[in-house]
Amino acid sequence: MSDAAQVLARVDGLRDELVATLAEAIALRSVNPTYAGQDYDDLVGGESDVAQLLAGVYRQSGAEVELFGEVPGRDNVVGVLRGSGGGRSLIFNGHVDVVPADDGAAWTHDPFSGFHDETHIWGRGSVDMKSGLVAQAFAARALHESGVTLRGDLMLQGVVGEENLEHHLGTSAVLGRGYTADGAIIAEPTGSRLPLSVMPATPGVLVLRITVTGRSGHASARALMRAQAASNPGVEPVAVSAVDAALSIHEALRRLEIEWEQTRIDPLFERGQFTIGLDVIEGGARSARNVAFIPDETVLDYAVFYPPADDVAGVQAEIVRTVSAVVEADPWLRREPPRIEWPMHYPGGRTDKDHPLCQAVISARQDAATGSAFSGLPDVRPFPSAADLPWFTAAGIPAVGMGPGNLAMAHAVDERCAIEEIICATKAYALVAMRWCGVR
């Protein structure tokens, strides 16, 4: 029996233990403690609990293990399987934090129970992305227990903070500690249209906040306000609706979003994937959030997705120009310009799909799925949202996403992952490690 066949057989033999370990990981409530609306003190430490669990599997794989954090209670875990020499090194990376499940009453099963049946494992983080993390760990264990010695080092990374864009606490901190390699595979759920797709690119992601100020007054003054604005816009207004002004800005940004279908493009992405999405609106009168008042403040929060090769300053400048054109045409907004802020930014990243790492992942994924429901060439397409891939490519490390789970299930009620897909991913990770790192 070949080394590869032995490793794949060992993955099958570890199936029950893998599922049990994954259930245990899901039961650890590693909700990102800085997520909006969460109690930090109640949640901090959950990420470290998952890191400790992974550390145990890493040690079973023969890895040297280190746990460390930039802040107390939020530990990253790294395991290093030392190669014999002469091969390329590889990182398996994933994040241990999950989003909240405050809607637990709507779930079929408790989101932190780790419930599983014959086909699926359920719970918050089952897709995003504890299934991928545990699959990576068990791939390393299958290699070790099959007596396979890699030539290059294999590094296992379980990091904190990804769900709230805190790469400085997670992936960037791990890379900054010297845990770098010749390539990286990130276990984000890549089942976009087809299961276990290979995703070598991510868009850039900006959070845009626009705060618009108006002038409050009695709601009955709206007719006078509109008549005054139409007939004599130069006089001191009786009231100005911040909501109306904000929506005029939003309409301009919607038109820009439509233009982006032609002007903001990337060969790996379908047209229309780069968007300016209004996702949160907060508005009303500051004195009282009540329909008896004309609103004097409105805040618009957008998620902006742009091509990974585009200059972020250019993207921001185009949005600012669009808002400025609305401001220039409105007497009140010229007097009280909206405040534009950029609270968060995740740059895009990409690895060419012809890169040897991407090709190695494609072939390993194809071979691992032979005879299963996932057989055939995998789909190759970009990851549609933020992920930690850009921090690798920015450091000069080619990186590819490939992991179990339907992306539509991430952050959703009744999040669940197919067990057969997890096993297939585990086999693919093991095979790509052998091919990329080499075998003694």
C-alpha positions in Angstrom: 0.0 0.0 0.0 1.4 3.4 -0.9 2.0 6.1 1.6 -1.0 8.1 0.3 -3.3 5.1 0.5 -2.2 4.4 4.1 -2.9 8.0 5.0 -6.3 8.1 3.4 -7.2 4.8 5.2 -6.1 6.3 8.5 -8.3 9.3 8.0 -11.3 6.9 7.6 -10.2 5.1 10.8 -10.1 8.4 12.7 -13.6 9.4 11.6 -15.5 8.8 14.8 -12.8 10.5 16.9 -12.6 13.4 14.5 -16.4 14.0 14.8 -16.3 13.7 18.6 -13.4 16.2 18.8 -15.3 18.6 16.5 -18.4 18.3 18.7 -16.3 19.1 21.7 -14.9 22.1 19.9 -18.4 23.4 18.9 -19.5 23.0 22.5 -16.8 25.4 23.6 -18.5 28.8 23.3 -15.7 30.7 21.6 -17.8 33.7 20.5 -15.6 36.6 19.6 -15.8 38.7 22.8 -15.5 42.1 21.0 -18.4 41.4 18.7 -21.1 44.1 18.9 -23.6 43.6 21.7 -21.6 40.9 23.5 -20.4 40.8 27.1 -16.6 40.7 26.8 -16.0 39.5 30.4 -18.5 36.7 30.0 -17.0 35.4 26.7 -13.3 36.0 26.9 -11.4 32.8 27.3 -13.6 30.8 25.0 -11.1 31.1 22.1 -8.3 29.9 24.4 -10.4 26.9 25.4 -10.6 25.8 21.7 -6.9 26.5 21.3 -6.1 24.2 24.2 -8.3 21.5 22.6 -6.5 21.8 19.3 -3.1 21.8 21.1 -3.9 18.3 22.3 -4.6 17.0 18.8 -1.5 18.8 17.5 0.6 17.0 20.2 -0.9 13.7 19.1 0.4 14.5 15.6 4.0 14.8 16.9 4.0 18.6 16.8 5.9 21.1 18.9 3.1 23.3 20.3 3.0 26.9 21.5 0.1 28.9 22.9 0.3 32.6 23.1 -1.9 35.7 23.0 -1.6 39.4 22.5 -4.3 39.9 25.2 -5.2 37.7 28.2 -7.7 34.9 27.5 -7.3 35.1 23.7 -4.7 32.5 22.9 -3.5 31.5 19.5 -2.2 28.0 19.1 0.6 26.8 16.7 1.9 23.3 16.2 5.0 22.6 14.1 5.7 19.2 12.6 9.4 19.4 11.8 10.3 18.0 8.3 13.4 16.0 7.6 14.7 18.7 5.3 14.8 19.6 1.7 11.1 20.3 1.2 8.8 23.3 1.1 7.0 24.3 4.2 3.3 24.7 4.5 0.8 26.3 6.9 -2.7 25.1 7.8 -4.6 28.1 9.1 -8.0 28.7 10.6 -9.7 30.8 13.2 -11.1 29.6 16.5 -13.6 32.4 17.1 -17.2 32.3 16.0 -20.0 34.8 15.7 -22.8 35.0 18.3 -25.8 32.7 18.4 -28.1 34.9 20.4 -31.0 33.5 18.3 -30.5 30.1 19.8 -34.3 29.6 20.5 -34.8 29.5 16.7 -32.4 26.6 16.2 -33.4 22.9 15.9 -30.6 22.0 18.3 -28.8 24.1 20.9 -26.1 25.9 18.9 -23.4 25.0 21.4 -24.4 21.4 22.0 -22.2 19.9 19.2 -25.2 17.7 18.2 -24.5 15.4 15.3 -26.3 12.6 13.5 -25.2 10.2 10.7 -24.8 12.9 8.1 -24.2 16.3 9.7 -22.7 18.1 12.7 -24.7 21.1 13.9 -23.9 24.2 15.8 -22.3 27.7 15.8 -18.9 27.4 14.2 -19.6 24.0 12.6 -19.1 25.6 9.1 -17.3 28.8 10.1 -14.9 27.3 10.7 -14.2 24.6 13.3 -14.8 21.7 10.9 -11.9 23.0 8.8 -9.7 23.5 11.8 -10.3 20.0 13.2 -9.9 18.5 9.7 -6.5 20.1 9.4 -5.5 18.8 12.8 -6.6 15.3 12.0 -4.9 15.4 8.6 -1.6 16.0 10.5 -2.5 13.2 12.9 -3.2 10.8 10.0 0.2 11.6 8.5 1.9 11.0 11.8 0.1 7.8 12.6 0.8 6.4 9.1 4.5 6.8 9.6 4.8 9.5 7.0 7.7 12.0 7.5 7.4 15.2 5.5 10.5 16.8 4.1 9.2 20.4 4.7 7.8 21.7 8.0 4.0 21.6 8.4 2.6 24.3 10.7 -0.9 24.2 12.2 -2.3 27.5 13.2 -5.5 28.2 15.2 -5.9 31.9 15.5 -8.2 34.4 17.3 -10.1 37.4 16.2 -10.9 36.8 12.5 -14.7 37.3 12.9 -14.2 40.9 14.0 -11.3 41.7 11.7 -8.7 41.5 14.5 -5.9 40.0 12.4 -3.4 41.9 14.6 -4.4 39.6 17.5 -4.5 36.4 15.3 -2.9 35.6 12.0 -0.7 38.7 11.8 0.5 38.1 15.3 1.3 34.5 14.5 3.2 35.5 11.3 5.0 38.2 13.3 6.2 35.6 15.7 8.1 33.9 12.9 5.6 31.2 12.0 5.9 31.6 8.3 6.2 29.2 5.4 6.4 28.7 1.6 2.6 28.4 1.3 -0.6 28.4 3.3 -4.1 26.8 3.1 -6.9 28.5 5.0 -9.8 26.3 6.1 -12.6 28.9 5.5 -15.8 27.2 4.2 -15.4 27.4 0.5 -18.6 25.6 -0.5 -20.0 28.6 -2.4 -21.7 27.0 -5.4 -20.0 23.6 -5.2 -18.6 21.9 -2.1 -14.9 22.2 -1.3 -14.1 24.8 -4.0 -10.6 26.1 -4.2 -10.5 29.9 -3.5 -7.2 31.7 -4.3 -8.4 35.3 -3.9 -10.4 37.5 -1.6 -11.8 41.0 -2.3 -10.8 44.1 -0.4 -13.3 45.0 2.2 -14.0 48.5 3.7 -16.5 49.6 6.3 -17.8 53.0 5.4 -19.7 55.2 7.8 -21.5 58.4 6.8 -23.0 60.6 9.5 -25.5 63.2 8.3 -26.7 66.1 10.5 -30.1 67.8 10.0 -32.3 70.1 12.1 -35.1 68.8 14.2 -38.6 70.1 14.5 -42.1 69.0 15.0 -43.2 66.3 12.5 -46.0 68.5 11.3 -43.5 71.0 10.0 -42.5 68.7 7.2 -44.8 70.3 4.6 -43.5 73.8 5.5 -39.9 72.4 5.4 -40.4 71.0 1.9 -42.2 74.1 0.5 -39.4 76.4 1.9 -36.7 74.3 0.4 -38.4 74.4 -3.0 -39.3 78.1 -3.1 -36.5 79.8 -1.1 -33.6 77.4 -0.3 -31.4 80.3 0.9 -33.4 81.2 4.0 -32.8 79.7 7.4 -34.7 76.3 7.3 -37.4 75.6 9.8 -36.2 72.0 9.8 -34.1 69.6 7.8 -34.6 65.8 7.7 -31.3 64.0 8.2 -32.9 60.9 6.9 -33.9 62.5 3.6 -30.5 64.0 3.2 -28.8 60.6 3.9 -31.0 58.8 1.5 -30.1 61.2 -1.3 -26.4 60.3 -0.6 -27.4 56.6 -0.6 -29.1 56.9 -4.0 -25.9 58.4 -5.5 -23.9 55.5 -4.0 -26.3 53.0 -5.4 -25.8 54.5 -8.9 -22.0 54.2 -8.3 -22.5 50.5 -7.3 -24.2 49.9 -10.7 -21.3 51.6 -12.5 -18.8 49.3 -10.7 -20.3 46.4 -12.6 -18.3 47.8 -15.6 -15.5 49.7 -13.9 -14.4 47.6 -11.0 -13.6 44.2 -12.4 -11.2 41.3 -11.8 -10.7 38.2 -14.0 -11.3 35.8 -11.0 -14.5 37.5 -9.9 -17.9 37.7 -11.7 -19.1 41.1 -12.7 -21.3 42.6 -10.0 -19.4 41.1 -7.1 -17.9 44.4 -6.1 -20.6 46.3 -4.2 -21.4 49.2 -1.9 -24.0 47.7 0.5 -25.9 49.7 3.0 -26.3 47.3 5.9 -27.1 49.4 8.9 -29.2 52.6 9.3 -29.5 54.5 12.5 -31.5 57.7 12.5 -33.9 60.0 14.3 -34.1 63.0 16.5 -31.3 63.1 19.1 -33.7 64.4 21.7 -36.2 61.6 21.2 -36.4 58.7 18.7 -40.0 59.3 18.0 -42.1 60.0 14.9 -43.3 63.2 16.4 -39.8 64.7 15.5 -38.1 65.5 12.3 -34.8 63.5 12.5 -31.6 65.5 12.9 -29.1 62.7 12.7 -28.7 59.6 10.5 -25.8 57.2 10.3 -25.3 54.9 7.3 -22.9 51.9 7.6 -21.8 50.2 4.4 -19.8 47.1 3.5 -17.7 48.0 0.5 -16.2 45.1 -1.6 -13.6 46.0 -4.2 -11.1 44.2 -6.5 -8.0 42.9 -4.6 -5.6 44.6 -7.1 -7.3 48.0 -6.8 -5.7 50.8 -4.8 -7.8 51.3 -1.6 -7.1 55.1 -1.7 -8.5 55.3 -5.2 -11.7 53.4 -4.1 -12.1 55.7 -1.1 -11.6 58.8 -3.3 -14.2 57.7 -5.8 -16.8 57.2 -3.0 -15.9 60.6 -1.5 -16.3 62.3 -4.9 -19.7 60.7 -5.3 -20.8 62.0 -1.8 -19.3 65.4 -2.4 -21.3 65.8 -5.6 -24.5 65.4 -3.6 -23.3 67.8 -1.0 -22.4 70.4 -3.5 -26.0 70.3 -5.0 -27.7 70.7 -1.6 -27.6 74.0 0.3 -28.0 72.4 3.7 -25.3 69.7 3.2 -22.9 72.4 1.9 -23.5 74.2 5.2 -23.4 70.9 7.3 -21.2 68.5 5.4 -21.6 64.8 6.3 -18.8 63.1 8.2 -17.2 60.2 6.3 -15.3 57.6 8.3 -13.6 54.3 7.5 -13.8 52.2 10.7 -12.4 49.0 9.2 -10.3 47.8 6.3 -9.3 44.4 5.1 -7.2 44.4 2.0 -7.8 42.0 -0.8 -5.3 39.2 -1.7 -4.8 36.8 -4.5 -2.7 33.9 -5.5 -2.7 33.1 -9.3 -4.7 30.0 -10.0 -1.8 28.6 -12.0 0.5 28.9 -9.0 2.0 25.6 -8.0 0.3 25.8 -4.6 -3.1 26.3 -6.1 -2.5 23.5 -8.5 -1.4 21.2 -5.7 -4.6 22.0 -3.8 -6.7 21.4 -6.8 -5.2 18.0 -7.6 -5.2 16.9 -3.9 -8.8 17.9 -3.5 -9.7 16.0 -6.7 -7.8 12.8 -5.7 -9.2 12.9 -2.1 -12.8 13.0 -3.4 -12.4 10.0 -5.8 -15.3 7.7 -5.4 -17.3 10.1 -3.2 -20.1 12.5 -3.8 -17.6 15.2 -4.3 -15.6 13.6 -7.1 -14.4 15.5 -10.1 -12.4 18.7 -10.5 -13.2 21.3 -7.9 -14.6 24.7 -8.7 -12.0 27.4 -8.6 -13.4 30.8 -7.7 -12.6 33.7 -5.3 -13.9 33.8 -1.7 -16.6 36.4 -1.7 -15.9 38.0 1.6 -13.1 38.9 4.0 -10.7 36.2 5.2 -7.2 36.1 6.5 -5.7 35.2 3.1 -4.5 38.7 2.4 -2.2 38.8 5.5 -0.3 35.8 4.0 0.0 37.2 0.5 1.0 40.6 1.9 3.8 38.7 3.7 4.9 37.1 0.4 3.3 33.7 1.3 1.1 32.3 -1.5 -2.2 31.3 0.1 -5.3 29.4 -1.0 -8.7 28.9 0.7 -10.2 25.4 0.8 -12.5 24.1 3.6 -15.6 22.1 4.3 -19.0 23.8 4.6 -21.6 25.6 2.6 -20.8 29.3 2.8 -24.5 30.1 3.0 -24.7 28.3 6.3 -22.0 30.5 7.9 -23.5 32.8 10.6 -26.9 31.2 9.9 -29.6 29.6 12.1 -29.1 25.8 12.1 -25.5 26.1 10.9 -24.4 22.6 10.0 -21.7 20.8 8.1 -21.8 17.5 6.2 -19.6 14.9 7.8 -18.6 13.3 4.5 -17.4 16.7 3.3 -15.3 17.1 6.5 -13.7 13.7 5.9 -13.0 14.6 2.2 -11.4 17.9 3.3 -9.2 16.0 5.8 -8.0 13.7 3.1 -7.3 16.6 0.8 -5.2 18.4 3.5 -3.2 15.3 4.1 -2.5 14.7 0.4 -1.5 18.3 -0.4 0.9 18.3 2.6 2.6 15.3 1.1 2.8 16.8 -2.4 3.8 20.3 -1.3 6.2 19.4 1.4 7.5 16.2 -0.1 7.9 12.8 1.7 11.1 11.4 2.9 
